[in-house]
Amino acid sequence: MSDDGGVTIRLDHAEALVLGDFLHRHIDLQDGDQLKPAVKHIGELWALNGLNCLLERELAEPFLPDYGDRVSKALALLVERNGNWPK
């Protein structure tokens, strides 16, 4: 397997903010403990950690005083746009 230098993934800002918050909670604050049962291989946690690091470099919101409100609005926007998750 060769490393071709990476891939480009485009997320809208709401998606990036929600994913960044989720990954920060589960990777940084809980050391991935709640995610471990969901992964098949520890490499998946490292991949999620890599995504977390990329989002941390791109997002300014975690440093703003209204961060929680911004995440709440982004969550609501995603549900409004996409509807409830199918059962």
C-alpha positions in Angstrom: 0.0 0.0 0.0 1.4 3.3 -1.0 0.7 6.7 0.5 -0.3 9.1 -2.3 -0.2 12.2 -0.1 -3.8 12.1 1.2 -7.3 12.7 0.1 -9.6 15.8 0.1 -12.9 15.6 2.0 -15.3 18.5 1.9 -17.7 19.1 4.8 -19.9 22.0 5.3 -19.2 24.0 8.4 -22.1 22.5 10.5 -20.8 19.0 9.7 -17.3 19.9 10.6 -18.3 21.6 13.8 -20.5 18.7 15.0 -17.8 16.1 14.0 -15.1 18.1 15.7 -17.2 18.3 18.9 -18.0 14.6 18.8 -14.4 13.5 18.2 -13.1 15.9 20.9 -15.4 14.4 23.4 -14.7 10.8 22.5 -11.0 10.9 21.5 -9.5 13.7 23.6 -11.7 13.6 26.8 -12.5 9.9 27.0 -9.4 8.5 25.3 -11.7 6.7 22.8 -13.1 4.3 25.5 -16.7 4.6 24.3 -15.7 4.1 20.7 -13.6 1.0 21.3 -16.6 -1.4 21.2 -17.7 0.1 17.8 -14.4 -0.4 16.0 -13.1 -3.6 14.4 -9.4 -2.6 14.6 -7.4 -0.1 16.7 -6.3 1.5 13.4 -9.8 2.9 13.1 -9.3 4.8 16.3 -6.1 6.3 14.9 -7.9 7.3 11.7 -10.6 9.0 13.8 -7.9 10.7 15.8 -6.3 12.0 12.6 -9.6 13.5 11.6 -10.0 15.0 15.0 -6.6 16.6 14.7 -7.4 18.0 11.3 -10.7 19.5 12.5 -9.0 21.0 15.6 -6.6 22.9 13.2 -9.5 24.2 11.0 -12.2 25.2 13.5 -12.0 28.4 15.5 -15.3 27.9 17.4 -13.9 25.8 20.2 -12.1 28.9 21.4 -15.2 31.1 21.4 -17.3 31.8 24.5 -20.5 30.7 22.7 -19.1 27.4 21.5 -21.9 25.3 23.0 -24.6 27.4 21.4 -22.8 27.1 18.0 -22.7 23.3 18.3 -26.4 23.2 19.3 -27.3 25.3 16.3 -25.2 23.2 14.0 -26.8 20.0 15.3 -30.3 21.5 14.8 -29.3 22.6 11.3 -28.2 19.1 10.3 -31.4 17.6 11.6 -33.5 20.3 9.9 -31.7 19.7 6.6 -31.7 15.9 6.7 -34.6 14.8 9.0 -34.5 12.3 11.7 -32.2 9.3 11.5 -34.0 6.2 10.0 -34.9 3.5 12.5 
